[in-house]
């Protein structure tokens, strides 16, 4: 067992400081999306341009998380985390005063670099400053802060944009960022830096370029088609670059990502489970608003209130799941969570043009219950499966899987929905149906296929979670009990 002693008051303050930074970065994601139409109108640019306000943020975060995790292990988690708060807050100011869309997108890149530092090192800081027996409960604070940000983000974004302009959604980050910065400087312990080993620049650059070459074409595949030569070439280049990255890491004396970590079945399968989990989740975030707003004709404010039912349940369940996982075999809790998630997604695949709103809220609540059960125990398993010197890289891998899952989930679900919608529409046009009937049948058919795809991913995650092995309650960090 660990000899390190923890002061409960200090631990709570550290958790609060990290949760505040996590809340800020998560709030920025959820608060911006609802303002995109207003931003596009303000700068007089089409959706294909304004969507890069979101895409640039997501791409930069996903591509740099491992780099920041490695830097945190080398130079101290607190230093990189504090730097992230400064960069994110400054980036928010630059976004608010951007005179054109190009500078706004560039400012989002700066903001994303800061958010990446926060996301990659938050779980590592909490893990290193919490007793093993309470690790799951402590990590649950991050899930709560993210869920709370997702709940209030769309509502707050709509209110701020309506009454104070789109700039206010970035200005609100400044007081929160300053408060988080001052609190973190005061509370976070000065983590000891690792050995000053050479930084793996070839690995970092290759990883960045590989993800960029994969994510960008995935974002455009729905518009240009999967058989577009440029899309195929970019994806092939990305896969080749990723293979080169693995080769570089295997041969490097000082790799950015120690591939030996993936020999640990607990670490490898928990990360795979997290990837599939977020792929399934993001299908809801992408497809359901179209169903509620465009298909059912609800106002965005009402659609937002319906969709908060899932993160609201996550916010309640996640800390409870963390508490339970500290005292029992967490893989069964995670697997049960994914079973609920799969069931909820299968239920969403039954949506029709007249499905009762109460049923939709119930289906989302079932999914939220499942996600809440899954995430905290799974995150705890990832962080508990590696030695202390690799906490930063494990933390950043966790965040990388989460963001990569969002990107892949968005790409595949939009492609499945669009192709299925077009296929059904073409097959019905020769029949005796009105355009409204064709649209209704095509939309519900596309919804069914997309959510069945997501439910299948969730079902696969159940198996991945079960076979990952066991991290015994209260076991020493980095020494997992991998009994099958």
N, C-alpha and C positions, 0 to 999 in steps of 0.2 A: 504493500500500500504506500501511497505518497506520504512523505514526511512534512511536506509544506503545510503551514498553518494559514488559515484564512480568517480575516476579520469580516464578520457577517455584514456590518454596516458598510465597510469599504466595498465589499463585493456587490452589494445592492446599488451603491453609487456608480460603480464601474458599469454595471449592467444598464443602468439608466442612461449613462453617457453614450454608450454604444447604441442603445435603442433609439436615442434621439437622433444620432447621425443616420442610422438606418431608416428611421421614419422620414427624414428629410429627403433622402435619395429616392425612396419609394413613392413619397408624395409627389415628387417632381414628375415621375412617370405617369401617375394616374391623373394628375391635375392638368397636364399639357394636352393629352389626347382630345379632351372635350373642346379645347380652344382652337384646334387646327382649322376648322372652317373660317373662324373669325380672323385668324392669322393670314390665311390664304386670301381672304377678301381685302384685308388691310394692305398687303403687299401686291395685290392684284396678280397672283400666281396660281396656276392650276394645282389640283390635288397631287398630281405626280411629282410636283416640286415641293410642296409644303409637307408631304409625308416624310421627307428627309429630315425634318426637324425631330422626328421620332427615330427614324432608321439610323441616322448618324450617331445618335446617343447610344442606341442599343448595340450597334456594331463596334464602336470604340470600347465600350465597357466589356463586352464579351471577349474581344481580342486582347485586352491588356490585363485581365484579371490575374492570370498566372504570373505575369511579369511583376505585378505589384505584390503578389503573395511571396514571391522569391525575394524581392527587395525588402519586404518586411522581416523575413527570416534572417537576412543578412545585416540590416542596419537598425533593426528594432521596430516592433509593431507600432508603438506609440508615435514615433517620428513620422512614419508613412501615413498613419491615420490622421494625425494633426495636419500634415501637408494636404491630405485629401480634403479636409474641411475648408482649408484656406482656398484651394483651387476651385472647389465646388461653389463656394460663396461668391468668389470673384467672377466665375463663369456665369452665375445667375445674374449678377449686375450687368455684365456684358450683353447677356441675352435681352434684358429689359431695355437697354438703350440702343439696340441694334437698329440702324437706319434702313437696312434692306435685308432681304431673305438670305443672301449669301453670308453676310456677317452673322445673322442669327444662327444659321446652321454651323458656322465656324465656332461661335460661342457655345453652342451645344456640345461640340467636340471637347472644348475646354472643360465644360461642366461634367461631361461624361468621364473624363480622366480623373477628376476629383471623386466622383461617385464610385468609380471602379476601386479606388483606394479604400473607400469606406466599406464597400461590399466585400472586398477580398479579405479584409483583416478584422472585421467586426467579430465573427465567430471565433477567430483565433484568440483575440483579446479576452473574450468572455470565458473560453475554455481554460486558458492559462490562469485565470483569476477566480475560478470557481472550484469548490471541492468536487471530487469525482462523483460523489453520491448525489450531488445536486446539479450535475452538468445538464441533464435533459431539461430540468425546470428552468435553468438559467438561459439556455438557448431558446426556450419557448418565448422569452421576452422579445426576441427578434421576430418570430412569427407573429406575435401580437402587434408589434409596431408596424410591420408590413401590412397586416390585415386592416389595422386602423387607418393607415394611409390610403389603402385601396377603398375603404368605405367613404371617407370624407373627401377624397380627392376629386371625384367627378362633381359632387355637390358644391364644394368650395370653389372649384375651377369655374363652374357655371356662374356662380354668384359674382366672383371677382371679375370675370370677363364681361358680364352684363353691366355691372355698375362702375368698374374702375378701369376697364380695358384689359387686353391680353397681357400687357406688360406687367400687370400686378401679379400674375401667376408666378413670375420669376422674382419679383421684388419681395414677395412673402418669404422666400428662402433666406433673405439676407438677415433679418433679426433671428430667425431660427438657427442659421449657420453661425452667427456670432455667439449666441448663447451656447450652442453645442461646442464651439471652439474653446471658449473660456472655461466651460465646465470640464472638458476633456483635458485641457492643460493642467487644471488643478487636481483632477481626480485620478486620471489614468496613471498607473505606475510606469516608471521609465524602464521599459523592458530591455533586458540585456541583448545587445546585438550578437549575432552569430559571428563565426569566423569571417574575416574579410577576404573571402575567396573571390576569384575572378568571376565577373558576371557573364552569363552565357548569352552574349549578343547574337551569335548565329541562330541559336535556338529561339530566342525571343522574336527576332525579326521573321524567321521562317514561320513560326506559329501565327504571328500577326497576319502575314500575307496569306497563309493558308485559310484562316478563318474568313478573311476579307474576300478571298476568291470564292469561298463557298456561300457565305451569307448574302453577298450582293446579288448573285444570280438567283438565289432562292427567293429574294424579295421581288424580283422582276419576272420570275417564271410564270406567274399567273397572268401577266400582261402579254408576254411575248410567246408563251407556250414552251413546254418542256422539250420539244424537238427543235427549238431554235438553235442553229449552229453556235452562236455566240454564248448562249446559256450553257450548252453542252461543253464547249471549250473551257469556259470559266470554271465549271464544276470539276472537270477532269484535271485542270491545273491546280485547283484547290486540294483535291485528293492527293495528287502527286506531291505537292508541297507539304501536306501533312505527313505523308510517308517519309519525306526527306527530314522533316522535323523529328520524327521518331528515330530515324537513323542517327541524326546528329546527337540526340539526347542519349542514345545507347552508347555512342562512342565517346561522348564528352566526359572529361574528368570531373567537371563541375557543372552538371546539367541544371537547367532551370526547373525541369520536372524529372524527379527521380522515378524512372519507370518501374523500379523495384517495388514501389508502393502498390502497384497493381497486381503484384504477386500475392498480395494480401486479399483474399477473397471477400472479406468483410468490406474493405475499402472500395474494391472494384465494383462489386455488385450493388453497394449502396449508392455509388455515384451513377451507375446505370439506371437504377430505380428512380433516382431523382430526375434524370434526363427525361425518362418516359413520363413521369408524373407531370412535369411542367409542359411537355408536349400535349398531353391530354387536357390539362387545365386551360392552356392558352387557346385551344379550340373554342372553348366557351366564350372567352373574352373577345375573340374575333368574330364569331358567327352569330352569337345570340343577339347582339345589338341590331344586326340587320333584320333578324326575325321580329324583334320587338318594335323597331322604329319603322322600317320600310314595309315589312309584310303585315304587321298588325296595326300600324298607324299610331302607335303611342308617342306622346311627347318625350323628348330626350330626358327630361327631368323624371318622368314616371318610369321610363326604362331603367334609368340609373338606380332608382329606389328598389326596383325589382331585383336588379343584379347584385345589390349589396348584401343580399341574404346569405350568399355563400361566404364572402370574407367575414361577415359578422359572426357566423357560426365558427369559422376557423379561429377567430380571435378568442372565443370562449373555450374551445376544445384544446387548442395547441398547448397552453400551459398545463392543463390537466393531463394530457398525453405525456408531456415531459415529466411530470411528477410520477406518473405510473411507470414510465420507462426507466426511471432511476432505481426501481425496485423489482423489476421483473424482466423477462426476456423480451427485448424491444422489437425483435423481428416479427413476433406475432401481432403486436400492436400495429406496426407499420403495414403488415399484410392485411389485417382486418380493415385498416383505413382505406387501402386501395380497393378492397372488395366493395366497400360502401361507395367509393368514387366510381367504380365501374358500374355499379347498379344505378347510380344517379345519372350517369351518361347514357346508359341504355334507356332509361326513362325519358331523357331529353330527346332521344331519337324518335319518340312517338308523338312529338309536337305536331299539332294540326292548326288550321286557321282559326279554330274556335276553342282551343285548349284553355281551360279556366286558369286565370292568373294565380289563384291559390295553389293549383297543382304545380305550376312553374316554380313558384317560390319554394314549395315543398321539395321538388326535385333538386333545386340549387342548394337547399339546406342539407339534403342528404350528401351531396357532393362536398359541401363545406365541412360536414362532420367527418367525412372520410379523409379529406386533405389535412384537417387538423390532427387527426389520429396518426397520419403517416409522417408528416414533415419533421416534427421535433424529434421523435425517436430515430428517424433515419439520419438527420443531421448530426445527432449525438453519436451515432455509430460511426459516421465518417470522421468526425473530429477525435473520437476515442481510439481509432484504429491506427494512428500514426504516432511516432515518437515526438517529443517536445520540439526538437529542432525542425520538424516539418509541419508545425501547426499552421504557419502562414500559407504554405503551398496547399495544404489540405483545405483550409478555409477558402482560398481563391478557387480551388477546383470545385468546391461546392457551389460557389457563385457562378462559375463558368458553366457548369451543368444546368443551373437554373436558367441563365440567360440564353444558352444555346437551345434549351428545350423550348423557350418562348419563340425563338426565331424559327426553328424547325416546325413547331406546332402551327405557327401562322402560315408558313409556306405550304406545308402539306394539306392542311385543312382548307385553305383558300383554293388550292388547286383541285382537291376532291370536290368541293362544293361547286365550283365554277364548271368543271367538266361534266359533273353529274346533272347540273341544271341545264346545260346546253344539250346534253344527250337526251334527256326526257322531253325537253321542249321540241326538239327536232322530231322525235318519235311520235309526238301527239299532234303535230301540225297537220298531218294528213287525215286526222279523224274529225268527227263532228263535235268539236269542242270550241267554246268561245275563248278569246284571248285571256280573259280573267280565269277561266277554269284551267287553261294550260299553265298559266303562271302559278296558280295555287298548287297544282299537282307537281309541277317541276320544283317549286320551292320546298314543299314538304318532302319530296323524294330526295332532294339534295341534302336537306337537314338530316334525314334518316341516315344516309350514307356517311355523312361527315361525323356524326356523333357515334355511330357504330364503330368507325375507325378509331375515335378517341377512346371508346369503351374497351376496344380490343387492346390498345396500348396499356390501359389501366389494368386489364386482366393479366397481360404479360408481366407487368410490374409486381403483381402479387407473387408470381413464381420467383422472380428475381429477388424479391425481398425475403422470401422463405429460405432460399438456398444460400444466402449470403454468409451464414454462420452467425454465431452468437457472441455478443459483447456482454460478458457477465456483469450484473449490477454491481457497481462499486469497484470494478476492477481498475488496476492502475492504468493511467493514460498511456497508450501506446503498446499495451500488452494484452491484446484481445484474446478472449477464450473462443477459439474457433471450432468448438464442438458442433458437429452437424445436427 
